Amino acid sequence: MNQLLTINEAAATLRVGHQAVRAAIKKGDLIAALIGGDWRISVEHLNEYLAGRSNKPKRAIYSVRPTLGKAGSIY
């Protein structure tokens, strides 16, 4: 079974305030379940949220040119 975290535990894991976690849930960026009146976030969903927020470039920031060999052939 996947471990469930409270909003405060998720916030501590992310090193943000609980308001940031609540905002991510409200926005639909972070999947959570309302159980007994309290929000619970699975560790799996927290990891997916983090993976989606990584700082991957949206486009290539460099280009690679082929190396020209003898007589202009590309190697």
C-alpha positions in Angstrom: 0.0 0.0 0.0 1.2 3.5 -0.9 2.0 5.8 2.0 -0.3 8.8 2.5 0.9 12.2 3.7 -1.0 15.0 5.3 -0.7 18.5 3.8 1.8 19.5 6.5 3.9 16.4 5.8 3.8 17.0 2.1 4.8 20.6 2.7 7.7 19.6 4.9 8.9 17.2 2.2 8.7 19.9 -0.4 10.1 22.5 2.0 7.2 24.9 1.2 4.3 26.2 3.3 1.1 24.3 3.6 -0.6 27.1 1.5 1.5 26.1 -1.5 0.4 22.5 -1.2 -3.2 23.5 -0.9 -2.9 25.8 -3.9 -1.4 22.9 -6.0 -4.3 20.7 -5.0 -6.9 23.4 -5.7 -5.3 24.1 -9.1 -5.3 20.4 -10.0 -1.6 20.1 -10.2 -1.3 17.8 -7.2 -3.6 14.8 -6.8 -5.0 14.4 -3.3 -7.9 12.7 -1.6 -10.2 14.1 1.0 -10.5 11.5 3.7 -12.5 12.2 6.9 -12.3 15.9 6.2 -8.5 16.0 5.8 -6.5 16.0 2.6 -4.1 13.1 2.0 -1.5 13.0 -0.7 0.1 9.7 -1.8 3.9 9.6 -2.0 3.5 8.4 -5.6 1.5 11.4 -6.6 3.9 13.7 -4.8 6.8 12.2 -6.8 4.8 12.6 -10.1 4.1 16.3 -9.1 7.8 16.9 -8.6 8.7 15.2 -11.9 6.3 17.4 -13.7 7.8 20.5 -12.1 11.5 19.7 -12.9 13.5 22.4 -14.6 13.7 20.6 -18.0 14.2 23.1 -20.8 11.1 23.6 -22.9 13.2 23.7 -26.1 16.7 23.0 -27.0 19.1 25.7 -25.9 21.9 24.5 -28.0 22.4 22.9 -31.4 24.7 20.1 -32.5 26.4 20.5 -35.9 27.6 17.5 -37.8 31.4 17.2 -38.2 32.6 17.4 -41.7 35.2 14.9 -42.8 37.2 14.6 -46.0 35.6 16.0 -49.1 32.7 17.4 -47.1 31.2 14.0 -46.1 29.5 13.9 -42.7 30.7 11.4 -40.2 
